[in-house]
């Protein structure tokens, strides 16, 4: 074997192009995985595509359609795709059929599909006489589709904690005011909201800040609004007379993006002034992180961005797959700590992060804020 093992330098180049295409679908295709595909013949790319939106054609079919629209002959071509082609009828026909019908002779796949519903696409392609190779840049492909893989294999959503704090670890003052601690990295925050299917906060955040919890970016980028999940054990929000005036209900679009799911233990009967297409209430005597995550998975939500406050951060820390920590070069002194509801000894608290590693560090342009991304390294994808 050469420098690149069973794969060539050209193989790496084309699969990188496919991975780059797959990233374009992140946030738009949930709960499906983001996938990219490139078709090569005679050393040239003759077609490419990616899964653009849930319910639309998959990357393989888009790439084939792209090649045909350019008048290319696909017979004998090689397809590079970031995920095993599906072999089942869902919202779209099997991608394996399209590949076989096109006359493609070789398929190089980054990673297998862990979802048994998708069928055995590799076997079908091989039985059709197509040369199939697997495992090229597999870890990179899995990272792009980590929401999908975690949801399929663990039966709970991928969980990301996101908080903004002062340099001394405060997320709010003693009155609970928490707005505008960090301002210069808002685009990253809104991109995170777009990428995740749902965003979770506690009742205190809603009552104190009245946030929109939507995505707002400059330019022509159209980000999707996440589903808003609110933990309101005592039903305090539902008791509001002006419930319909809360900002979380003002950003629900006609497709259901931005809908509110509210968990409560309250047995009171509420006179709601919000329509069912904007609000779903889930009653449970005990609202634990396990119950919330299992319920959201059953609702086909594959990823959850936890935004606060302190009690919520403390409860979901053990379930976090990633942590986005934004810090401002400010010192608040007295105030509320990020994980103030966790009471451990120094030795025990250190164990909380034994499976994490810092994967990214960004500094704002004015150098007054910085962001640390911590990722769970023991997560099996």
C-alpha positions in Angstrom: 0.0 0.0 0.0 1.1 3.6 -0.7 1.0 6.7 1.4 -2.8 6.7 1.3 -3.4 3.0 2.0 -6.1 1.5 -0.2 -7.3 5.0 -1.2 -5.4 7.4 -3.5 -4.6 11.1 -3.1 -7.4 11.8 -5.6 -9.9 9.8 -3.5 -9.1 12.0 -0.5 -9.6 15.1 -2.6 -13.0 14.1 -3.9 -14.3 12.9 -0.6 -13.3 16.2 1.0 -15.4 17.9 -1.7 -18.3 15.7 -0.7 -17.8 16.4 3.0 -17.7 20.2 2.3 -21.1 19.8 0.4 -22.6 17.8 3.3 -21.8 20.7 5.8 -24.1 22.9 3.7 -27.1 20.8 4.8 -26.4 21.0 8.6 -29.5 22.4 10.3 -31.7 22.2 7.2 -32.1 18.4 7.0 -32.9 17.4 10.6 -33.8 14.8 11.7 -32.0 13.3 8.6 -28.2 13.3 8.3 -26.4 15.9 6.2 -24.9 14.1 3.3 -22.8 15.2 0.3 -21.9 13.4 -3.0 -19.5 13.9 -5.9 -19.4 11.9 -9.2 -16.1 11.6 -11.0 -15.3 10.3 -14.5 -12.0 10.6 -16.4 -10.4 12.6 -13.5 -13.1 15.3 -13.6 -16.2 16.0 -11.5 -19.2 15.6 -13.7 -21.9 16.0 -10.9 -22.3 16.9 -7.3 -25.0 17.6 -4.7 -26.0 17.5 -1.1 -29.2 16.8 0.9 -30.7 20.3 1.0 -33.9 19.9 3.2 -35.8 17.2 5.0 -38.2 15.4 2.6 -36.3 16.4 -0.5 -34.0 14.2 -2.6 -30.9 12.8 -1.0 -27.4 13.8 -2.1 -26.8 10.8 -4.4 -29.9 11.6 -6.5 -29.1 15.3 -6.6 -25.6 14.5 -7.8 -26.9 12.2 -10.5 -29.5 14.8 -11.7 -26.7 17.4 -11.8 -24.5 15.2 -14.0 -27.4 14.4 -16.4 -28.3 18.0 -16.6 -24.8 18.7 -17.9 -25.2 15.9 -20.5 -22.7 13.6 -18.8 -22.6 9.9 -19.4 -22.5 8.3 -15.9 -21.6 4.8 -17.1 -18.3 3.7 -15.5 -18.2 6.8 -13.2 -17.2 6.8 -9.5 -19.4 8.3 -6.8 -17.9 9.6 -3.6 -20.6 9.9 -0.8 -20.3 10.6 2.9 -22.9 8.1 4.0 -24.0 4.7 2.8 -26.8 5.1 0.2 -30.2 4.2 1.5 -32.1 1.2 0.2 -35.6 1.9 1.3 -38.7 3.8 0.4 -39.2 6.8 2.7 -40.1 10.3 1.6 -37.9 9.6 -1.4 -37.1 6.4 -3.4 -34.0 4.3 -2.6 -30.7 6.0 -3.7 -29.3 2.6 -4.5 -31.7 2.2 -7.4 -30.7 5.6 -8.9 -27.0 4.6 -8.6 -27.5 1.2 -10.3 -29.8 2.7 -13.0 -27.2 5.4 -13.8 -24.5 2.8 -14.6 -22.1 4.0 -11.9 -19.4 1.4 -11.5 -17.7 2.3 -8.2 -18.9 3.9 -5.0 -16.6 5.1 -2.2 -18.4 5.7 1.1 -17.1 7.5 4.1 -19.2 5.6 6.7 -22.0 3.1 7.1 -25.5 4.1 8.0 -26.3 3.1 11.6 -30.0 3.3 11.0 -31.4 -0.2 10.3 -34.5 1.4 8.6 -32.2 2.6 5.8 -31.6 -1.0 4.6 -28.4 -2.6 3.4 -27.4 -0.3 0.6 -23.8 -1.6 0.4 -24.9 -5.2 -0.2 -27.4 -4.2 -2.8 -24.8 -2.2 -4.7 -22.3 -5.0 -4.5 -24.8 -7.6 -5.7 -25.4 -5.3 -8.7 -21.7 -5.6 -9.6 -20.6 -2.2 -8.3 -17.2 -1.9 -6.6 -17.9 -0.5 -3.1 -15.2 0.8 -0.7 -15.9 2.0 2.8 -14.1 4.1 5.5 -12.5 7.0 3.7 -12.4 10.0 6.2 -14.9 8.2 8.3 -14.4 10.2 11.5 -14.9 13.5 9.7 -18.1 12.2 8.1 -19.4 11.0 11.5 -18.7 14.3 13.1 -20.8 16.2 10.5 -23.7 13.8 11.1 -23.2 13.4 14.9 -26.7 14.5 15.8 -28.2 11.8 13.6 -25.9 9.1 14.8 -26.4 9.8 18.5 -30.2 9.9 18.1 -30.2 6.6 16.1 -27.8 4.7 18.3 -28.5 6.1 21.8 -32.3 6.9 21.4 -31.8 10.4 22.9 -30.9 13.7 21.2 -27.4 15.0 20.9 -27.0 17.6 23.7 -25.1 20.9 23.5 -24.8 23.2 26.5 -24.3 26.9 25.7 -23.7 29.7 28.2 -22.4 33.2 28.3 -20.4 34.2 31.4 -18.2 36.8 32.9 -14.5 36.0 33.5 -15.4 35.0 37.1 -18.0 32.5 35.9 -21.2 34.5 36.5 -24.1 34.1 34.1 -26.4 36.7 35.8 -26.4 39.3 38.6 -28.0 38.7 42.0 -31.4 39.9 40.5 -31.2 37.3 37.7 -30.4 39.8 34.9 -28.4 38.0 32.3 -28.8 39.8 29.0 -25.8 41.2 27.1 -23.0 39.6 29.0 -21.4 38.8 25.6 -22.4 40.5 22.3 -19.6 40.1 19.7 -20.2 36.4 18.9 -23.9 36.5 18.4 -23.7 35.0 14.9 -22.1 31.8 16.3 -25.0 31.6 18.8 -27.6 31.9 16.2 -25.9 29.4 13.9 -25.9 27.0 16.8 -29.7 27.5 17.2 -30.2 26.9 13.5 -28.1 23.7 13.6 -30.0 22.1 16.5 -33.6 21.0 16.2 -34.6 22.3 19.6 -33.4 24.8 22.3 -34.1 24.4 26.0 -34.5 26.9 28.8 -36.2 27.1 32.2 -39.2 29.1 33.2 -37.0 31.6 35.0 -35.3 32.6 31.7 -38.7 33.1 30.0 -40.2 35.1 32.9 -37.1 37.3 33.4 -35.8 37.9 29.9 -38.8 37.2 27.7 -36.4 35.9 24.9 -37.4 35.1 21.3 -35.1 32.1 21.2 -35.0 32.3 17.4 -32.3 32.7 14.8 -31.3 36.2 13.7 -28.4 36.7 11.3 -27.3 39.6 9.1 -27.3 39.2 5.3 -29.5 36.9 3.2 -28.8 33.7 5.1 -32.1 32.0 6.0 -31.6 30.0 9.2 -34.4 27.8 10.6 -35.9 28.6 14.0 -35.5 25.8 16.6 -38.3 24.2 18.5 -38.4 25.8 21.9 -38.5 23.5 24.9 -39.4 25.1 28.3 -39.2 23.4 31.7 -41.9 24.9 33.8 -42.5 22.5 36.6 -44.9 24.7 38.6 -46.8 26.0 35.6 -45.8 29.6 36.3 -45.7 30.5 32.6 -49.1 28.9 31.9 -50.7 31.1 34.6 -49.8 34.3 32.8 -52.7 36.3 31.6 -50.7 37.7 28.7 -49.3 34.3 27.7 -49.8 35.0 24.0 -47.7 38.1 24.3 -44.5 36.1 25.2 -41.8 36.5 22.5 -41.3 32.8 22.2 -44.7 32.5 20.5 -44.0 35.3 18.0 -41.5 33.4 16.0 -43.4 30.2 15.1 -43.7 30.0 11.3 -46.3 28.3 9.1 -44.2 25.1 8.9 -44.1 24.6 12.6 -40.5 25.8 13.1 -40.2 27.5 16.4 -43.1 25.7 18.1 -43.0 25.6 21.9 -43.0 22.4 23.9 -43.6 23.0 27.6 -43.0 20.4 30.3 -44.9 20.9 33.5 -45.8 19.0 36.7 -48.6 21.3 37.5 -52.1 19.7 37.6 -53.8 23.1 37.4 -56.3 23.6 34.6 -55.1 26.5 32.5 -57.1 28.8 30.2 -54.7 28.9 27.3 -54.7 31.7 24.8 -52.2 30.1 22.4 -53.2 27.7 19.6 -52.2 24.1 19.6 -50.0 24.6 16.6 -47.8 26.9 18.6 -47.8 25.2 22.0 -47.6 21.5 23.1 -47.9 20.8 26.8 -46.4 17.6 28.3 -47.5 16.7 31.8 -45.4 14.6 34.1 -45.1 14.3 37.9 -41.3 14.1 37.7 -39.5 16.1 35.0 -36.0 14.7 34.9 -33.4 15.2 32.2 -33.8 11.5 31.2 -37.6 12.0 30.8 -37.1 15.2 28.8 -34.5 13.6 26.4 -36.5 10.4 25.9 -39.7 12.4 25.2 -37.9 14.6 22.7 -36.4 11.6 20.9 -39.9 10.1 20.6 -40.9 13.4 19.0 -38.1 12.8 16.4 -36.0 15.6 17.8 -32.3 14.6 17.2 -30.5 17.5 18.8 -30.9 19.9 21.8 -29.2 23.2 22.6 -29.5 23.9 26.3 -29.3 27.6 27.0 -30.1 28.0 30.6 -30.3 29.0 33.4 -28.0 27.8 36.2 -30.4 25.0 37.5 -30.9 23.7 33.9 -27.1 23.8 33.2 -26.5 21.8 36.4 -29.1 19.2 35.6 -28.0 18.6 32.0 -24.2 18.7 32.4 -23.9 15.0 32.8 -25.8 14.5 29.5 -23.8 17.1 27.5 -22.0 16.0 24.4 -20.6 19.4 23.7 -20.3 22.7 25.7 -20.0 26.1 24.1 -18.7 28.5 26.8 -18.7 32.2 25.9 -16.7 34.5 28.2 -16.5 38.3 28.4 -13.5 40.0 29.8 -15.6 41.4 32.7 -15.8 40.6 36.4 -19.2 40.7 38.0 -18.3 39.8 41.5 -21.5 38.9 43.3 -23.9 37.0 41.0 -25.2 33.6 39.8 -22.6 30.9 38.8 -23.0 28.8 35.7 -23.3 25.5 37.6 -24.3 26.8 41.0 -26.7 24.0 41.7 -24.0 21.4 41.7 -22.4 20.8 45.1 -19.4 18.6 44.9 -16.0 18.6 46.5 -13.1 19.8 44.3 -12.0 16.2 43.7 -15.5 15.1 42.7 -16.3 18.1 40.5 -13.1 17.4 38.6 -14.5 14.0 37.6 -17.4 15.8 35.8 -15.1 16.7 32.9 -12.8 13.7 32.7 -14.3 12.6 29.4 -14.1 16.1 27.8 -11.4 17.8 25.8 -11.1 21.4 24.4 -11.7 21.2 20.7 -11.8 24.8 19.7 -10.9 28.3 21.0 -12.1 31.5 19.3 -11.4 35.1 20.2 -13.7 38.0 19.1 -12.4 40.6 16.7 -12.2 43.2 19.5 -10.4 40.7 21.7 -12.8 41.4 24.6 -14.6 38.0 24.4 -13.6 34.4 23.7 -15.3 31.1 23.2 -14.2 27.7 24.3 -15.8 24.5 22.8 -15.5 21.4 24.9 -16.4 18.1 23.4 -17.0 14.7 25.0 -14.3 12.5 23.6 -15.8 9.2 24.9 -18.9 9.6 22.7 -19.1 6.6 20.3 -20.2 7.6 16.9 
